[in-house]
Amino acid sequence: KDGLQVKALYRRAVAQHGLGDFKAAAADMRRCLEVEPNNAEARRGLRQALEADKGAEDQSKMLLARMCKGLSSSEPVAAVEKDPISDAPEQLPSQLPRSREPEVSEMTSLDGQLIELGSTVRTEGLVVRMDLNGFEGTVVEWDAVERRWKVDLCNNDRICVKPQNLVVLPPAAGFVMPCVKYGPPLPPPSQVSTLSSQAGPALCRTHSKLL
């Protein structure tokens, strides 16, 4: 019973984190740790939620300070002395250093389950390699550079897959596959050669297929 409660709390925390409600996500992660103090995923999720919440608060404070500074200034805008710190270009999220560990959203499968090493999964919704949709395999490694999971398929292929293209087996209770189960419909024969030449073979650094 405790295990089911922890899973439910963890999934709700993941959803709240994705919606930007970092305080609620952190609260649920703390409840998970109250039941299972050694739960590594909950510890990682709590840390990420706290860091995201602090970043959001810092950004709000900076924005408020700029607004107050603009309202209290009686000089023309052109004459206002620039603050070299506050006016410095802000780093975009894509430019910030990323952790070697997967983030909460990168550990969540298409059906909302936790992806971890050793998980049995099925590929869904692949576009470049639609022929590999519906294959089952085992998660063997996290690629921190490509931000994908490496999966050994039952046909002996090793591929790098985004978390949103994986369904953990067995699927979560109540999960319903999208109407297109194994990727989009195949293009007309006249376009197949064109699409193939544009896509080309994309390989991971470990020579596994990147999808």
N, CA, C and O of each residue as an XYZ file, in Angstrom:
844
protein
N       0.830     -1.206      0.000
C       0.000      0.000      0.000
C       0.866      1.258      0.000
O       0.592      2.210     -0.731
N       1.926      1.254      0.836
C       2.827      2.410      0.873
C       3.493      2.634     -0.474
O       3.672      3.769     -0.915
N       3.865      1.504     -1.137
C       4.507      1.627     -2.445
C       3.595      2.281     -3.469
O       4.039      3.119     -4.255
N       2.314      1.900     -3.465
C       1.363      2.504     -4.397
C       1.167      3.982     -4.081
O       1.039      4.798     -4.994
N       1.142      4.334     -2.791
C       0.996      5.735     -2.405
C       2.183      6.559     -2.881
O       2.011      7.675     -3.371
N       3.394      6.010     -2.738
C       4.585      6.724     -3.177
C       4.559      6.941     -4.686
O       4.891      8.026     -5.162
N       4.167      5.918     -5.441
C       4.105      6.061     -6.901
C       3.094      7.126     -7.300
O       3.350      7.938     -8.189
N       1.924      7.114     -6.623
C       0.894      8.099     -6.943
C       1.374      9.517     -6.629
O       1.161     10.440     -7.415
N       2.017      9.678     -5.483
C       2.539     11.001     -5.113
C       3.623     11.452     -6.083
O       3.682     12.622     -6.460
N       4.487     10.510     -6.488
C       5.586     10.859     -7.400
C       5.028     11.301     -8.757
O       5.490     12.290     -9.326
N       4.040     10.572     -9.271
C       3.459     10.943    -10.570
C       2.776     12.301    -10.499
O       2.873     13.107    -11.424
N       2.076     12.549     -9.375
C       1.433     13.858     -9.236
C       2.481     14.964     -9.152
O       2.287     16.047     -9.704
N       3.588     14.695     -8.464
C       4.659     15.689     -8.370
C       5.259     15.980     -9.734
O       5.554     17.133    -10.051
N       5.442     14.944    -10.545
C       5.976     15.136    -11.905
C       5.038     16.022    -12.722
O       5.479     16.925    -13.433
N       3.728     15.747    -12.608
C       2.752     16.551    -13.349
C       2.762     18.004    -12.869
O       2.711     18.924    -13.686
N       2.827     18.218    -11.549
C       2.849     19.580    -11.009
C       4.117     20.319    -11.432
O       4.080     21.516    -11.718
N       5.243     19.597    -11.469
C       6.492     20.217    -11.921
C       6.361     20.665    -13.369
O       6.813     21.753    -13.728
N       5.744     19.831    -14.203
C       5.565     20.187    -15.604
C       4.652     21.387    -15.798
O       4.802     22.128    -16.770
N       3.694     21.589    -14.875
C       2.779     22.724    -14.960
C       3.355     23.982    -14.321
O       2.724     25.038    -14.345
N       4.554     23.870    -13.748
C       5.179     25.043    -13.139
C       4.823     25.273    -11.692
O       5.216     26.288    -11.118
N       4.073     24.342    -11.073
C       3.729     24.469     -9.656
C       4.809     23.768     -8.837
O       4.612     22.659     -8.340
N       5.960     24.440     -8.706
C       7.129     23.810     -8.095
C       6.960     23.583     -6.594
O       7.478     22.603     -6.058
N       6.240     24.475     -5.910
C       6.034     24.301     -4.465
C       5.214     23.039     -4.188
O       5.539     22.270     -3.284
N       4.152     22.830     -4.967
C       3.326     21.636     -4.779
C       4.112     20.375     -5.127
O       3.976     19.346     -4.465
N       4.946     20.466     -6.187
C       5.764     19.316     -6.568
C       6.736     18.965     -5.445
O       6.917     17.790     -5.123
N       7.363     19.982     -4.847
C       8.301     19.740     -3.750
C       7.589     19.136     -2.541
O       8.136     18.267     -1.862
N       6.364     19.600     -2.276
C       5.614     19.068     -1.139
C       5.312     17.581     -1.324
O       5.424     16.801     -0.379
N       4.927     17.190     -2.544
C       4.636     15.773     -2.793
C       5.905     14.935     -2.728
O       5.875     13.805     -2.239
N       7.029     15.479     -3.221
C       8.293     14.744     -3.137
C       8.690     14.529     -1.676
O       9.228     13.481     -1.321
N       8.420     15.527     -0.833
C       8.725     15.358      0.598
C       7.860     14.264      1.212
O       8.330     13.492      2.048
N       6.596     14.198      0.797
C       5.728     13.135      1.311
C       6.228     11.763      0.883
O       6.145     10.799      1.644
N       6.750     11.678     -0.341
C       7.331     10.406     -0.803
C       8.495      9.999      0.102
O       8.623      8.834      0.480
N       9.339     10.971      0.443
C      10.512     10.670      1.257
C      10.140     10.353      2.702
O      10.884      9.658      3.395
N       8.988     10.860      3.164
C       8.541     10.491      4.503
C       8.211      9.000      4.579
O       8.407      8.356      5.610
N       7.703      8.463      3.460
C       7.361      7.036      3.420
C       8.591      6.201      3.069
O       8.842      5.161      3.677
N       9.358      6.675      2.075
C      10.554      5.956      1.628
C      11.744      6.923      1.650
O      12.048      7.540      0.629
N      12.413      7.064      2.784
C      13.508      8.046      2.907
C      14.660      7.818      1.949
O      15.389      8.760      1.636
N      14.848      6.588      1.471
C      15.987      6.279      0.601
C      15.605      6.272     -0.878
O      16.377      5.780     -1.702
N      14.446      6.799     -1.233
C      13.990      6.815     -2.622
C      14.808      7.839     -3.415
O      14.628      9.046     -3.251
N      15.715      7.348     -4.280
C      16.631      8.232     -5.015
C      15.888      9.140     -5.989
O      16.247     10.308     -6.139
N      14.846      8.614     -6.660
C      14.102      9.431     -7.624
C      13.388     10.581     -6.928
O      13.346     11.697     -7.445
N      12.825     10.305     -5.748
C      12.132     11.360     -5.006
C      13.121     12.425     -4.529
O      12.809     13.615     -4.558
N      14.315     12.003     -4.089
C      15.327     12.971     -3.669
C      15.735     13.874     -4.839
O      15.848     15.092     -4.699
N      15.952     13.237     -5.998
C      16.338     14.019     -7.175
C      15.206     14.962     -7.586
O      15.448     16.122     -7.921
N      13.971     14.458     -7.559
C      12.831     15.291     -7.923
C      12.646     16.460     -6.975
O      12.308     17.562     -7.408
N      12.865     16.230     -5.663
C      12.754     17.316     -4.684
C      13.807     18.385     -4.949
O      13.513     19.580     -4.912
N      15.043     17.945     -5.217
C      16.108     18.907     -5.488
C      15.785     19.751     -6.722
O      15.970     20.968     -6.712
N      15.304     19.105     -7.778
C      14.990     19.838     -9.003
C      13.820     20.795     -8.801
O      13.813     21.896     -9.351
N      12.823     20.373     -8.006
C      11.678     21.245     -7.753
C      12.091     22.467     -6.943
O      11.642     23.578     -7.224
N      12.950     22.269     -5.934
C      13.418     23.397     -5.125
C      14.262     24.363     -5.953
O      14.134     25.580     -5.818
N      15.129     23.814     -6.814
C      15.953     24.675     -7.663
C      15.085     25.472     -8.641
O      15.324     26.658     -8.866
N      14.079     24.815     -9.219
C      13.197     25.505    -10.156
C      12.384     26.581     -9.447
O      12.175     27.666     -9.989
N      11.925     26.279     -8.227
C      11.149     27.256     -7.462
C      12.006     28.465     -7.109
O      11.543     29.602     -7.201
N      13.244     28.229     -6.710
C      14.143     29.340     -6.372
C      14.428     30.195     -7.613
O      14.463     31.423     -7.534
N      14.633     29.530     -8.764
C      14.873     30.278     -9.991
C      13.685     31.145    -10.373
O      13.855     32.274    -10.834
N      12.471     30.612    -10.180
C      11.270     31.379    -10.510
C      11.112     32.572     -9.571
O      10.720     33.656    -10.003
N      11.419     32.373     -8.278
C      11.321     33.482     -7.329
C      12.358     34.558     -7.632
O      12.048     35.748     -7.578
N      13.582     34.150     -7.949
C      14.624     35.124     -8.282
C      14.246     35.938     -9.512
O      14.476     37.146     -9.565
N      13.671     35.271    -10.488
C      13.273     35.971    -11.707
C      12.152     36.971    -11.416
O      12.145     38.070    -11.970
N      11.200     36.596    -10.547
C      10.108     37.495    -10.187
C      10.629     38.715     -9.438
O      10.186     39.837     -9.682
N      11.591     38.487     -8.508
C      12.164     39.592     -7.755
C      12.904     40.557     -8.676
O      12.815     41.773     -8.512
N      13.639     40.006     -9.649
C      14.389     40.847    -10.583
C      13.438     41.690    -11.430
O      13.683     42.873    -11.667
N      12.347     41.065    -11.883
C      11.370     41.787    -12.697
C      10.701     42.889    -11.886
O      10.505     43.997    -12.383
N      10.348     42.584    -10.627
C       9.713     43.585     -9.767
C      10.658     44.749     -9.493
O      10.243     45.908     -9.490
N      11.945     44.430     -9.259
C      12.919     45.487     -9.005
C      13.059     46.413    -10.208
O      13.188     47.627    -10.048
N      13.033     45.847    -11.404
C      13.145     46.668    -12.613
C      11.925     47.565    -12.774
O      12.040     48.727    -13.164
N      10.742     47.007    -12.465
C       9.519     47.799    -12.591
C       9.532     48.966    -11.600
O       9.181     50.092    -11.952
N       9.943     48.686    -10.350
C       9.997     49.744     -9.338
C      11.022     50.811     -9.710
O      10.789     52.003     -9.508
N      12.140     50.381    -10.245
C      13.176     51.320    -10.648
C      12.682     52.233    -11.752
O      12.971     53.430    -11.753
N      11.930     51.665    -12.701
C      11.397     52.471    -13.795
C      10.342     53.463    -13.335
O      10.281     54.583    -13.841
N       9.497     53.056    -12.365
C       8.435     53.935    -11.882
C       8.987     55.071    -11.030
O       8.460     56.183    -11.070
N      10.044     54.806    -10.258
C      10.572     55.816     -9.345
C      11.508     56.811    -10.031
O      11.837     57.845     -9.450
N      11.936     56.516    -11.249
C      12.871     57.392    -11.946
C      12.124     58.557    -12.571
O      11.116     58.357    -13.250
N      12.613     59.780    -12.348
C      11.976     60.981    -12.917
C      12.727     61.496    -14.129
O      12.276     62.451    -14.762
N      13.872     60.890    -14.478
C      14.675     61.339    -15.604
C      14.196     60.666    -16.885
O      13.562     59.612    -16.829
N      14.491     61.264    -18.045
C      14.143     60.612    -19.309
C      14.817     59.251    -19.406
O      15.867     59.003    -18.814
N      14.187     58.396    -20.159
C      14.696     57.036    -20.278
C      16.115     57.014    -20.819
O      16.936     56.200    -20.396
N      16.406     57.924    -21.771
C      17.730     57.923    -22.394
C      18.812     58.343    -21.417
O      19.979     58.000    -21.602
N      18.431     59.096    -20.359
C      19.430     59.594    -19.429
C      19.653     58.667    -18.246
O      20.551     58.903    -17.438
N      18.864     57.635    -18.133
C      18.995     56.717    -17.006
C      20.271     55.907    -17.155
O      20.517     55.305    -18.200
N      21.065     55.895    -16.125
C      22.315     55.133    -16.163
C      22.003     53.642    -16.117
O      21.224     53.192    -15.277
N      22.596     52.896    -17.000
C      22.337     51.469    -17.083
C      23.088     50.717    -16.001
O      24.240     51.012    -15.682
N      22.403     49.754    -15.459
C      23.021     48.872    -14.474
C      23.713     47.746    -15.235
O      23.036     46.945    -15.879
N      25.066     47.661    -15.177
C      25.765     46.633    -15.980
C      25.373     45.220    -15.595
O      25.522     44.292    -16.391
N      24.868     45.048    -14.368
C      24.497     43.688    -13.948
C      23.084     43.356    -14.392
O      22.844     42.322    -15.015
N      22.125     44.265    -14.059
C      20.728     43.977    -14.384
C      20.469     44.028    -15.874
O      19.565     43.352    -16.367
N      21.271     44.843    -16.627
C      21.063     44.952    -18.068
C      21.884     43.952    -18.861
O      21.845     43.954    -20.092
N      22.622     43.104    -18.176
C      23.397     42.089    -18.893
C      22.437     41.106    -19.543
O      21.392     40.803    -18.968
N      22.769     40.596    -20.734
C      21.874     39.636    -21.407
C      21.677     38.396    -20.561
O      22.630     37.783    -20.080
N      20.404     38.044    -20.393
C      20.089     36.862    -19.603
C      20.313     35.612    -20.435
O      20.098     35.602    -21.647
N      20.744     34.570    -19.764
C      20.946     33.299    -20.452
C      19.614     32.633    -20.720
O      18.754     32.549    -19.844
N      19.459     32.165    -21.931
C      18.277     31.393    -22.265
C      18.358     30.033    -21.597
O      19.455     29.550    -21.316
N      17.185     29.387    -21.330
C      17.211     28.057    -20.714
C      18.083     27.074    -21.463
O      18.726     26.224    -20.847
N      18.116     27.178    -22.803
C      18.908     26.236    -23.594
C      20.406     26.463    -23.432
O      21.210     25.591    -23.760
N      20.797     27.692    -22.902
C      22.213     27.993    -22.750
C      22.732     27.632    -21.364
O      23.944     27.615    -21.150
N      21.845     27.346    -20.423
C      22.255     27.020    -19.077
C      22.840     25.620    -19.035
O      22.388     24.745    -19.773
N      23.842     25.387    -18.182
C      24.423     24.040    -18.083
C      23.394     23.045    -17.593
O      22.645     23.329    -16.658
N      23.352     21.889    -18.215
C      22.372     20.868    -17.857
C      23.040     19.756    -17.064
O      24.219     19.448    -17.245
N      22.248     19.166    -16.182
C      22.760     18.097    -15.322
C      23.038     16.852    -16.147
O      22.414     16.615    -17.181
N      24.000     16.055    -15.660
C      24.279     14.775    -16.304
C      23.151     13.787    -16.049
O      22.964     12.835    -16.806
N      22.396     14.023    -14.968
C      21.279     13.141    -14.632
C      20.027     13.586    -15.386
O      19.879     14.774    -15.672
N      19.118     12.657    -15.716
C      17.871     13.045    -16.389
C      16.991     13.887    -15.467
O      16.931     13.644    -14.261
N      16.317     14.867    -16.039
C      15.378     15.671    -15.280
C      14.079     14.882    -15.103
O      13.894     13.815    -15.688
N      13.188     15.438    -14.281
C      11.941     14.731    -13.982
C      11.159     14.454    -15.262
O      10.650     13.350    -15.456
N      11.063     15.467    -16.144
C      10.302     15.279    -17.383
C      10.958     14.248    -18.295
O      10.273     13.584    -19.072
N      12.294     14.110    -18.203
C      13.000     13.153    -19.051
C      12.934     11.734    -18.495
O      13.351     10.786    -19.160
N      12.413     11.585    -17.282
C      12.239     10.262    -16.684
C      10.788      9.804    -16.766
O      10.427      8.777    -16.191
N       9.944     10.569    -17.487
C       8.522     10.260    -17.579
C       8.202      9.752    -18.981
O       8.505     10.414    -19.974
N       7.592      8.582    -19.056
C       7.284      7.966    -20.346
C       6.002      8.544    -20.938
O       5.336      9.374    -20.319
N       5.669      8.092    -22.146
C       4.465      8.548    -22.826
C       3.217      8.277    -22.000
O       2.263      9.053    -22.049
N       3.210      7.174    -21.236
C       2.039      6.826    -20.428
C       2.179      7.305    -18.986
O       1.436      6.860    -18.111
N       3.145      8.227    -18.729
C       3.248      8.839    -17.415
C       3.963      8.021    -16.369
O       3.883      8.347    -15.185
N       4.663      6.962    -16.763
C       5.360      6.124    -15.798
C       6.840      6.517    -15.702
O       7.376      7.241    -16.541
N       7.472      6.007    -14.640
C       8.883      6.310    -14.389
C       9.768      5.428    -15.274
O       9.637      4.204    -15.283
N      10.677      6.079    -16.021
C      11.664      5.363    -16.826
C      12.943      5.261    -16.008
O      13.450      6.274    -15.525
N      13.467      4.061    -15.849
C      14.721      3.855    -15.132
C      15.476      2.721    -15.794
O      14.925      1.998    -16.624
N      16.744      2.565    -15.423
C      17.565      1.515    -16.011
C      16.933      0.159    -15.712
O      16.522     -0.119    -14.586
N      16.867     -0.674    -16.745
C      16.286     -2.000    -16.588
C      14.809     -2.063    -16.899
O      14.241     -3.154    -16.937
N      14.158     -0.910    -17.127
C      12.727     -0.908    -17.440
C      12.471     -1.599    -18.786
O      13.241     -1.437    -19.732
N      11.395     -2.361    -18.855
C      10.942     -2.941    -20.115
C      10.001     -1.947    -20.776
O       9.023     -1.511    -20.169
N      10.297     -1.585    -22.031
C       9.556     -0.523    -22.704
C       9.149     -0.961    -24.107
O       9.629     -1.967    -24.631
N       8.243     -0.170    -24.702
C       7.838     -0.362    -26.096
C       7.941      0.984    -26.800
O       7.564      2.013    -26.239
N       8.451      0.977    -28.030
C       8.605      2.221    -28.789
C       7.279      2.600    -29.438
O       6.564      1.743    -29.959
N       6.960      3.881    -29.402
C       5.725      4.391    -29.988
C       5.978      5.759    -30.608
O       6.742      6.556    -30.064
N       5.344      6.033    -31.738
C       5.351      7.364    -32.329
C       6.642      7.784    -32.993
O       6.835      8.976    -33.234
N       7.548      6.843    -33.304
C       8.785      7.203    -34.013
C       8.445      7.672    -35.427
O       7.565      7.108    -36.077
N       9.135      8.689    -35.892
C       8.847      9.244    -37.212
C       9.915      8.831    -38.221
O       9.587      8.355    -39.308
N      11.195      9.008    -37.871
C      12.269      8.682    -38.813
C      12.330      7.178    -39.060
O      12.511      6.744    -40.198
N      12.181      6.379    -38.003
C      12.220      4.922    -38.133
C      10.884      4.327    -37.708
O      10.781      3.691    -36.659
N       9.864      4.542    -38.532
C       8.532      4.022    -38.218
C       8.521      2.502    -38.182
O       7.646      1.897    -37.563
N       9.509      1.875    -38.858
C       9.552      0.420    -38.873
C       9.910     -0.157    -37.515
O       9.725     -1.353    -37.289
N      10.426      0.678    -36.596
C      10.794      0.207    -35.262
C       9.709      0.477    -34.229
O       9.885      0.135    -33.060
N       8.592      1.081    -34.626
C       7.497      1.303    -33.689
C       6.876     -0.033    -33.278
O       6.722     -0.942    -34.094
N       6.526     -0.130    -32.008
C       5.903     -1.348    -31.500
C       6.889     -2.395    -31.021
O       6.475     -3.456    -30.555
N       8.211     -2.119    -31.124
C       9.219     -3.068    -30.654
C       9.389     -2.927    -29.145
O       9.328     -1.826    -28.597
N       9.603     -4.054    -28.492
C       9.876     -4.040    -27.061
C      11.381     -4.151    -26.824
O      12.115     -4.709    -27.639
N      11.819     -3.611    -25.696
C      13.237     -3.650    -25.379
C      13.483     -3.293    -23.928
O      12.550     -3.157    -23.137
N      14.770     -3.142    -23.589
C      15.184     -2.855    -22.218
C      16.009     -1.582    -22.180
O      16.908     -1.393    -22.999
N      15.701     -0.705    -21.225
C      16.468      0.532    -21.035
C      17.809      0.179    -20.399
O      17.859     -0.435    -19.333
N      18.907      0.579    -21.072
C      20.239      0.175    -20.596
C      21.108      1.359    -20.163
O      22.073      1.175    -19.421
N      20.775      2.583    -20.623
C      21.673      3.700    -20.303
C      20.990      5.024    -20.601
O      20.111      5.099    -21.459
N      21.401      6.083    -19.880
C      20.959      7.454    -20.153
C      22.084      8.203    -20.845
O      23.205      8.255    -20.339
N      21.787      8.783    -22.004
C      22.770      9.559    -22.756
C      22.584     11.022    -22.391
O      21.643     11.666    -22.853
N      23.498     11.558    -21.546
C      23.371     12.931    -21.054
C      23.664     13.961    -22.133
O      23.265     15.118    -21.998
N      24.350     13.570    -23.202
C      24.665     14.497    -24.287
C      23.471     14.647    -25.223
O      23.064     15.763    -25.549
N      22.918     13.532    -25.647
C      21.781     13.554    -26.564
C      20.455     13.736    -25.836
O      19.433     13.999    -26.470
N      20.460     13.594    -24.480
C      19.253     13.681    -23.671
C      18.211     12.671    -24.124
O      17.042     13.001    -24.318
N      18.664     11.431    -24.287
C      17.805     10.333    -24.712
C      18.164      9.076    -23.929
O      19.236      8.981    -23.332
N      17.243      8.110    -23.945
C      17.483      6.808    -23.322
C      17.973      5.829    -24.376
O      17.451      5.779    -25.490
N      18.981      5.052    -24.008
C      19.448      3.982    -24.894
C      18.685      2.713    -24.565
O      18.587      2.304    -23.408
N      18.145      2.099    -25.613
C      17.286      0.929    -25.444
C      17.797     -0.198    -26.335
O      18.023     -0.006    -27.529
N      17.978     -1.381    -25.737
C      18.300     -2.588    -26.506
C      16.991     -3.255    -26.909
O      16.253     -3.763    -26.066
N      16.713     -3.244    -28.231
C      15.467     -3.824    -28.724
C      15.580     -5.337    -28.849
O      16.671     -5.906    -28.828
N      14.407     -5.973    -28.982
C      14.373     -7.427    -29.086
C      14.974     -7.919    -30.401
O      15.269     -9.106    -30.536
N      15.162     -7.004    -31.391
C      15.784     -7.405    -32.656
C      17.292     -7.149    -32.653
O      17.932     -7.145    -33.704
N      17.861     -6.931    -31.438
C      19.301     -6.720    -31.225
C      19.792     -5.338    -31.643
O      20.997     -5.090    -31.626
N      18.889     -4.433    -32.019
C      19.289     -3.056    -32.309
C      19.376     -2.273    -31.004
O      18.597     -2.516    -30.082
N      20.313     -1.339    -30.920
C      20.369     -0.394    -29.805
C      20.055      0.986    -30.361
O      20.733      1.460    -31.273
N      19.037      1.628    -29.821
C      18.609      2.928    -30.311
C      18.571      3.931    -29.172
O      18.432      3.558    -28.007
N      18.696      5.226    -29.521
C      18.554      6.323    -28.565
C      17.178      6.942    -28.784
O      16.875      7.407    -29.883
N      16.355      6.953    -27.760
C      14.960      7.337    -27.914
C      14.586      8.424    -26.903
O      15.023      8.392    -25.753
N      13.775      9.381    -27.346
C      13.231     10.379    -26.440
C      12.227      9.721    -25.492
O      11.578      8.747    -25.873
N      12.086     10.232    -24.268
C      11.161      9.611    -23.314
C       9.715      9.600    -23.795
O       8.958      8.691    -23.453
N       9.320     10.603    -24.587
C       7.945     10.651    -25.068
C       7.660      9.615    -26.151
O       6.522      9.485    -26.604
N       8.698      8.872    -26.571
C       8.498      7.800    -27.538
C       8.599      6.422    -26.891
O       8.776      5.422    -27.587
N       8.488      6.360    -25.561
C       8.568      5.097    -24.840
C       7.334      4.901    -23.976
O       6.846      5.836    -23.341
N       6.836      3.661    -23.961
C       5.753      3.257    -23.061
C       6.311      2.167    -22.156
O       6.764      1.130    -22.640
N       6.281      2.395    -20.848
C       6.782      1.404    -19.899
C       5.782      0.256    -19.813
O       4.575      0.480    -19.716
N       6.292     -0.973    -19.849
C       5.418     -2.148    -19.792
C       5.405     -2.743    -18.384
O       6.447     -2.817    -17.734
N       4.217     -3.174    -17.905
C       2.915     -2.962    -18.535
C       2.500     -1.505    -18.445
O       2.932     -0.798    -17.534
N       1.651     -1.031    -19.395
C       1.253      0.380    -19.380
C       0.517      0.727    -18.097
O      -0.022     -0.151    -17.423
N       0.498      2.018    -17.762
C      -0.204      2.494    -16.574
C      -1.692      2.230    -16.708
O      -2.237      2.248    -17.812
N      -2.351      1.983    -15.572
C      -3.784      1.717    -15.573
C      -4.534      2.914    -16.142
O      -4.301      4.053    -15.739
N      -5.435      2.646    -17.080
C      -6.229      3.702    -17.688
C      -5.560      4.400    -18.852
O      -6.157      5.289    -19.459
N      -4.321      4.017    -19.183
C      -3.624      4.672    -20.291
C      -4.245      4.262    -21.622
O      -4.470      3.077    -21.870
N      -4.520      5.239    -22.473
C      -5.090      4.993    -23.801
C      -4.132      5.548    -24.837
O      -3.776      6.726    -24.792
N      -3.716      4.711    -25.766
C      -2.787      5.154    -26.797
C      -3.443      6.199    -27.692
O      -4.652      6.140    -27.919
N      -2.667      7.157    -28.206
C      -3.212      8.094    -29.199
C      -3.778      7.330    -30.392
O      -3.476      6.154    -30.591
N      -4.604      8.019    -31.184
C      -5.304      7.330    -32.273
C      -4.334      6.730    -33.282
O      -4.632      5.692    -33.872
N      -3.163      7.368    -33.500
C      -2.154      6.792    -34.390
C      -1.168      6.040    -33.522
O      -0.354      6.668    -32.845
N      -1.212      4.716    -33.516
C      -0.454      3.933    -32.550
C       1.014      3.846    -32.898
O       1.864      4.070    -32.036
N       1.330      3.528    -34.127
C       2.733      3.276    -34.478
C       3.268      4.345    -35.398
O       3.803      4.041    -36.465
N       3.130      5.591    -34.998
C       3.678      6.681    -35.777
C       2.701      7.163    -36.837
O       1.644      6.557    -37.008
N       3.022      8.235    -37.554
C       2.135      8.784    -38.585
C       2.048      7.841    -39.780
O       2.906      6.974    -39.949
N       1.012      8.004    -40.615
C       0.900      7.132    -41.791
C       2.101      7.291    -42.719
O       2.712      8.358    -42.778
N       2.431      6.240    -43.431
C       3.569      6.274    -44.356
C       3.314      7.285    -45.465
O       2.177      7.421    -45.917
N       4.360      8.007    -45.920
C       4.182      8.962    -47.010
C       3.962      8.233    -48.330
O       4.245      7.039    -48.437
N       3.452      8.956    -49.348
C       3.288      8.327    -50.672
C       4.609      7.792    -51.180
O       5.656      8.348    -50.849
N       4.600      6.719    -51.984
C       5.855      6.130    -52.503
C       6.747      7.139    -53.197
O       7.972      7.019    -53.152
N       6.139      8.151    -53.851
C       6.952      9.128    -54.586
C       7.792     10.005    -53.667
O       8.773     10.609    -54.101
N       7.392     10.073    -52.358
C       8.112     10.932    -51.421
C       9.084     10.158    -50.550
O       9.889     10.763    -49.842
N       9.028      8.824    -50.586
C       9.861      8.025    -49.692
C      11.330      8.277    -49.931
O      12.093      8.466    -48.984
N      11.747      8.281    -51.228
C      13.171      8.483    -51.523
C      13.620      9.873    -51.114
O      14.739     10.053    -50.634
N      12.723     10.888    -51.310
C      13.074     12.264    -50.932
C      13.262     12.389    -49.442
O      14.231     12.997    -48.988
N      12.312     11.801    -48.640
C      12.415     11.869    -47.182
C      13.653     11.147    -46.683
O      14.315     11.615    -45.757
N      13.973     10.012    -47.287
C      15.135      9.237    -46.854
C      16.421     10.003    -47.075
O      17.315      9.985    -46.230
N      16.518     10.696    -48.242
C      17.736     11.435    -48.535
C      17.891     12.640    -47.626
O      19.009     13.042    -47.304
N      16.737     13.235    -47.199
C      16.808     14.389    -46.301
C      17.159     13.965    -44.892
O      17.947     14.633    -44.223
N      16.578     12.850    -44.422
C      16.806     12.414    -43.035
C      18.214     11.895    -42.861
O      18.941     12.342    -41.974
N      18.608     10.942    -43.713
C      19.942     10.367    -43.605
C      20.103      9.585    -42.331
O      19.262      9.697    -41.439
N      21.158      8.790    -42.209
C      21.383      8.024    -40.977
C      21.907      8.929    -39.881
O      22.941      9.574    -40.052
N      21.200      8.989    -38.742
C      21.650      9.773    -37.593
C      22.103      8.826    -36.514
O      21.314      8.018    -36.024
N      23.382      8.914    -36.129
C      23.947      7.978    -35.157
C      24.368      8.687    -33.892
O      24.802      9.839    -33.919
N      24.231      7.972    -32.760
C      24.747      8.476    -31.477
C      26.263      8.439    -31.491
O      26.866      7.886    -32.410
N      26.874      9.022    -30.485
C      28.319      8.983    -30.362
C      28.801      7.567    -30.078
O      29.960      7.230    -30.319
N      27.884      6.739    -29.558
C      28.248      5.358    -29.277
C      27.860      4.451    -30.447
O      27.816      3.229    -30.314
N      27.576      5.078    -31.604
C      27.216      4.349    -32.830
C      25.884      3.626    -32.700
O      25.610      2.706    -33.471
N      25.049      4.020    -31.741
C      23.694      3.488    -31.696
C      22.786      4.427    -32.462
O      23.127      5.593    -32.660
N      21.642      3.942    -32.892
C      20.776      4.735    -33.749
C      20.048      5.777    -32.926
O      19.479      5.468    -31.879
N      20.068      7.028    -33.408
C      19.435      8.148    -32.710
C      18.102      8.429    -33.356
O      18.023      8.731    -34.547
N      17.037      8.327    -32.549
C      15.687      8.528    -33.084
C      14.987      9.652    -32.358
O      13.839      9.969    -32.670
